[in-house]
Amino acid sequence: MAEAKQKSGWLNILVDYGPLLVFLGTYKFYAPDETSPLGEIAAVIRGTIAFMVAAVVALGFSKWKFGRVSPMLWLSTALIVGFGALTIWLRDESFIQIKPTVVYVLFGSALIVGWLRGKALLEILLGAAFEGLDAQGWLKLSRNWAFFFFALAALNEVMRATLSFESWLWAKFWVFLPLSFLFTFTQIPMLLRHGLAAEGVKEEEQTPPPTA
């Protein structure tokens, strides 16, 4: 059972970050593309097309394998396709870079509004993951993730403004992913104080799905 749970956890990570890996690999393969009159944007466009296709495939795989698609994955995929289309049409990579900021702000806003109204919207996403967690714990977790999402949105904008496109892509793995896991671990003491059964945490659903 533990082995199956671990495999499922890695599949969830693959669904969330696989499309970004495809984007990075495609962009790296074609950049710099000196033979194209478009210059670097040609590699960005090819990577974006691969990103869009991989995101839709990941969504379909999630539905087939797990029988459901999380709200965050639905929104992230829709925005990947939407902002990706703008990137290709206008030949401007800034649109695909803005996408994570939009996702972080939208979900942070939803969580904070829910918290202000006394509703833990994060429980809709992770209800089965934290067995025994009381209502107050869910409210605090929703509030904390909301502020963390806002911080990630600000960080994405800073990196988008200061880094090259390729460096920004790599930062999604070497900065955003470690920060997300680190933040999750900082929440565990609070969750334990609010009734979380440590042995009841499902590995595949310890954190909200990351937004590539």
C-alpha positions in Angstrom: 0.0 0.0 0.0 2.8 2.4 0.9 4.5 1.7 -2.4 1.4 2.4 -4.4 0.9 5.6 -2.5 4.5 6.7 -3.2 4.0 6.0 -6.9 0.8 7.9 -7.0 2.6 10.9 -5.4 5.3 10.9 -8.1 2.6 10.7 -10.8 0.9 13.8 -9.3 4.2 15.7 -9.4 4.7 14.5 -13.0 1.3 15.8 -14.0 2.0 19.1 -12.4 5.6 19.7 -13.6 5.8 17.4 -16.7 4.5 20.1 -19.1 7.0 22.6 -17.8 9.8 20.0 -18.3 8.6 19.6 -21.9 8.6 23.4 -22.3 12.2 23.6 -21.0 13.4 20.8 -23.1 11.9 22.1 -26.3 13.1 25.6 -25.7 16.6 24.4 -24.9 16.7 22.2 -28.0 15.9 25.1 -30.3 17.6 28.1 -28.6 19.4 29.9 -29.8 17.9 29.4 -33.3 20.2 31.6 -35.4 18.7 30.3 -38.6 15.3 31.8 -37.9 14.6 35.5 -38.7 12.6 35.6 -35.4 15.7 34.9 -33.3 15.1 33.6 -29.8 11.3 34.1 -30.0 11.2 31.1 -32.4 12.4 28.8 -29.7 9.9 30.4 -27.2 7.1 29.8 -29.7 8.1 26.1 -30.2 8.4 25.6 -26.5 5.0 27.2 -25.9 3.3 25.0 -28.4 4.9 21.9 -26.8 3.9 23.3 -23.4 0.2 23.7 -24.4 0.0 20.2 -25.9 1.7 18.7 -22.8 -0.6 20.5 -20.4 -3.7 19.2 -22.2 -2.2 15.7 -22.2 -1.4 16.0 -18.5 -5.0 17.1 -17.8 -6.4 14.1 -19.7 -4.0 11.7 -17.9 -5.0 13.1 -14.5 -8.7 12.4 -15.4 -7.9 8.9 -16.7 -5.5 7.9 -13.9 -7.0 9.5 -10.8 -10.7 9.9 -12.0 -10.7 13.6 -11.3 -9.0 16.9 -12.2 -8.2 19.4 -9.5 -9.6 22.9 -9.9 -6.1 24.3 -9.9 -5.1 22.0 -12.8 -8.2 23.0 -14.7 -7.4 26.7 -14.3 -3.7 26.3 -14.9 -4.3 24.4 -18.1 -6.8 26.9 -19.4 -4.4 29.7 -18.7 -1.5 27.9 -20.3 -3.6 27.5 -23.5 -4.9 31.1 -23.3 -1.6 32.8 -22.6 0.2 30.4 -24.8 -2.0 31.4 -27.7 -1.3 35.1 -27.0 2.5 34.3 -26.9 2.3 32.6 -30.3 0.0 35.2 -31.9 1.8 38.3 -30.7 5.3 36.7 -30.6 5.9 37.9 -27.1 7.2 35.6 -24.4 6.0 37.9 -21.6 2.4 36.5 -21.8 3.5 33.0 -20.9 5.6 34.5 -18.1 2.7 36.4 -16.7 0.5 33.2 -16.5 1.9 32.0 -13.1 1.4 35.4 -11.6 -2.3 35.4 -12.7 -2.8 31.9 -11.2 -1.1 32.8 -7.9 -3.1 36.0 -7.6 -6.4 34.3 -8.5 -6.0 31.4 -6.0 -4.5 33.6 -3.3 -7.5 36.0 -3.6 -10.0 33.1 -3.6 -8.4 31.6 -0.4 -8.2 34.9 1.4 -11.8 35.8 0.6 -12.9 32.4 1.8 -10.9 32.9 5.0 -12.4 36.3 5.7 -15.8 34.6 5.3 -14.9 31.8 7.6 -14.7 29.2 4.8 -11.6 27.1 4.2 -11.6 26.7 0.4 -8.4 24.8 0.5 -10.3 21.9 2.1 -12.1 21.4 -1.2 -8.7 20.7 -2.8 -7.0 18.8 0.0 -9.8 17.4 2.2 -8.7 13.8 1.9 -5.1 14.6 2.5 -5.1 15.8 6.1 -7.1 13.4 8.3 -8.3 14.7 11.6 -7.5 18.4 10.8 -10.1 20.6 12.6 -12.0 23.6 11.0 -9.6 26.1 12.6 -6.7 24.3 11.2 -8.2 24.4 7.7 -8.9 28.1 8.0 -5.3 28.9 9.1 -3.9 26.7 6.3 -6.0 28.5 3.7 -4.9 31.9 5.0 -1.3 30.9 5.0 -1.4 29.5 1.5 -3.1 32.6 0.3 -0.3 34.8 1.6 2.3 32.4 0.2 0.6 32.5 -3.2 0.8 36.3 -3.2 4.5 36.1 -2.3 5.1 33.8 -5.2 3.2 36.1 -7.5 5.5 39.0 -6.5 8.6 36.8 -6.8 7.6 35.7 -10.3 7.2 39.4 -11.3 10.6 40.3 -9.9 12.3 37.3 -11.7 10.4 38.0 -14.9 11.8 41.6 -14.8 15.3 40.8 -13.9 16.2 37.4 -15.4 16.6 36.2 -19.0 13.8 34.0 -20.3 15.8 30.8 -19.9 16.9 31.7 -16.4 13.3 32.4 -15.5 12.3 28.9 -16.8 15.0 27.2 -14.7 13.8 29.2 -11.6 10.5 27.4 -11.8 12.4 24.3 -10.7 15.3 25.6 -8.6 13.4 28.4 -6.8 9.6 27.9 -6.9 9.5 24.2 -6.4 11.9 24.1 -3.4 10.1 27.1 -1.8 6.7 25.3 -2.1 8.0 22.2 -0.4 9.8 24.2 2.3 6.6 26.2 3.0 4.6 23.0 3.2 6.9 21.6 5.9 6.7 24.8 7.9 2.9 24.3 8.2 3.2 20.8 9.7 3.6 21.9 13.4 0.5 24.1 13.1 -1.4 21.3 11.5 -0.4 18.9 14.3 -1.7 21.3 16.9 -5.1 21.3 15.1 -5.7 17.6 15.1 -3.7 16.3 12.1 -2.8 12.7 12.4 0.8 12.5 11.2 0.4 9.0 9.8 -2.8 10.0 8.0 -1.2 12.4 5.6 -1.5 11.2 2.0 1.8 11.7 0.2 0.3 12.5 -3.1 -1.8 15.4 -1.8 0.4 17.1 0.8 0.4 20.4 -1.1 -1.9 22.2 -3.4 -0.9 21.4 -7.0 1.9 23.7 -8.1 1.2 26.1 -11.0 3.7 25.7 -13.7 
